[in-house]
Amino acid sequence: MISRTVTLATLLLSVASAFYLPGIAPTEYEEAAPMSILANKLVSTQNVVPYDFYSLPFCAPKDPTKSSHLSVGQVLMGERAERTTYDISMRLDESCKILCTKDYDAKDIKLITSRVTDDYNARLNLDNLPVIVRGTNELNEDVFELGYPVGRMDGKVACLFNHLKFTVRYHKPTGPIYNTDNDAYRVVGFEVYPMSVEHKKDADGQLTTCPVNGSITPACLTGSSASVTYTYDVEFKESPLQWATRWDPLLKANPELREIQWFSVINSLMISLFLTAMVAMILLRTVYLDFARYNNIDDEEEIQEESGWKLIHGDVFRPPALSGLLSVLVGSGAQILVQTGVTLVFALLGFLSPSFRGGLLTTMLSLWVLSSVFCGYYSARIYSGLGGTNKKSVTLGSAFLFSGSAFILFFALNFILWVSGSTGAVPFFTLLLILVMWFGISVPLNVIGAFFGYKQKAYEFPVRTNQIPREIPNSSTFSHVLFGVFSGILPFGVVFMELVFILNSIWLNKIYYFFGFLGAVFLILLVTCAEVSIVLTYLQLSKESYHWWWPAFISTASSGIYVFGYSLVFLFTQPDLQGIHVVSTMIYTGYMLLGALMFSLATGCVGFLSSFAFVRKIYASVHID
């Protein structure tokens, strides 16, 4: 579940391909070799709370089901890897094989009906491949749906998909390094076609409804009790698709989506170019003209009559109010930027292959812990550079302010999931592991970063700060804050289209595979944030207001408000999310709030550091008497 948040933070130019990490070897099956189908979880767009596959009374193994080894990322995503009773062997077709017969009472029927009403899909895996339902769109192109629906509603009655037609696509490797006499095959596809069948038996107990065809009466749960027989078919088909590219059909973008992504990048680029032109105008036409005028010693009388940013040189580097809090927020943003940037590099290099289940979340969590050193360093560096003396509070704040807030929110949402009986609830030992990573690794790294930050030489500002603050002309501070809040719409406009794809991926259970475009938008976002903050800071200094520190941060950090606002619009306008449950709404809102906060800290950090460098540069370039 936490992946629904942190994925928002991983907001460079080729689409990620489905190649595999070094060391991940394919599994080869000989003819008639047994194969294991594993149950993952039940997911729905109508209810974002995932459940265990066996939370519904399906055909479970006789002995207690146990998950195979799972990564931290898989556990946080609510995934499982539980054994099933499907008995299949390589290249051995099966027809109408009985899985089991289940008798349901009124309580079972009520539970199943609620899951079917919420459009829950069952996720199964074979050889690390998810089961898919293949279909076609209006252009006769192949489309895929992860998992298969548990059932369908016929009025107010639930009809179970109790007969599954599996299609396993395999490939026999060829080439000089392979022995052609060796009957070894690799799985390259796993498809299913679900059907609802009310099975009938003859006097000998044999099914008379096999083989299954489209005219069979569906297995609908009417009355206060029902008996349902589960069956399945297995068909093996040889495929020319090689094992190394078996994910390509699932990740291949159709032309329409690719065009939308290019439009997103071009839209972001145009916003960035517009801001670049504004910055160029300021630097080339205004600032440089100011330099020439201010540095002309023959016009000293004219200088005295000038108004503008030069006149506040004695106050422009005066430390702001709550400088410790500002330093902590900038440091937290630096940590998020490092984590996001490195994660994107790994994704673009293919190290976060789909075969590495939970790899994205595991990598992000690990990088979050390791990048804590940057949070401590930048917090301490900025605070000490501004002449702060309460170093212990800033060090503790950088270690616990954002991380503690995120953990409290995460713990509250996790408690809601635990009460709901969801697999998204993090088990106790995983929660304990996260706490150990936080207190045992993250906090010490943060303290080490702060230690080196405080050891750095203090900033050498190009001008001295007056002892008595200069009076600011009639210029409303509130207007600067308000303008800063509205300026956040520009960074939001850069990521808007990409945000739509990410929200669809996270909440509508779709695969996100546009890491190349995401990387491009991320770079444009950084440039845009820097330019927005510089423009706003210059306009404020031109009005002889030296309280630029917080507005420099807020001007870009306010974009998180728009991210969160659009997430609410997405919630109430998406047809697939209409009428979701209260618990789902709480989970959605909580994680989107956390994601928007992370986005604010990252963009605010870029804005502040850019303005800080800009102000130091322009005041170092003028002649001050």
Secondary structure, 3 states (H helix, E strand, C coil): CCHHHHHHHCCCCCCCCCCCCCCCCCCCEECCCEECEEEEEEECCCCCCCECHHHCCCCCCCCCCCECCCCHHHHHCCCCCEECCCCEECCECEEEEEEEEEEECHHHHHHHHHHHHCCCEEEEEECCEECEEEEECCCCCEEEEECEECEEEECCEEEECCEEEEEEEEECCCCCCCCCCCCEEEEEEEEEEEECCCCCECCCCCECCCCCCCCCCCEECCCCCEEEEEEEEEEEEECCCCHHHCCHHHHCCCHHHHHHHHHHHHHHHHHHHHHHHHHHHHHHHHHHHHHHHHCCHHHHHHHHHCCCHHHHCCCCCCCCCCHHHHHHHHHHHHHHHHHHHHHHHHHHCCCCCCCCCCHHHHHHHHHHHHCHHHHHHHHHHHHHHCCCCCHHHHHHHHHHHHHHHHHHHHHHHHHHHHHCCCCCCCCHHHHHHHHHHHHHHHHHHHHHHHHHHHHCCCCCCCCCCCCCCCCCCCCCHHHHHHHHHHHCHHHHHHHHHHHHHHHHHHHCCCCCCCHHHHHHHHHHHHHHHHHHHHHHHHHHHHCCCCCCHHHHHHHHHCHHHHHHHHHHHHHHHCHHHCCCCHHHHHHHHHHHHHHHHHHHHHHHHHHHHHHHHHHHHHHHCCCCC
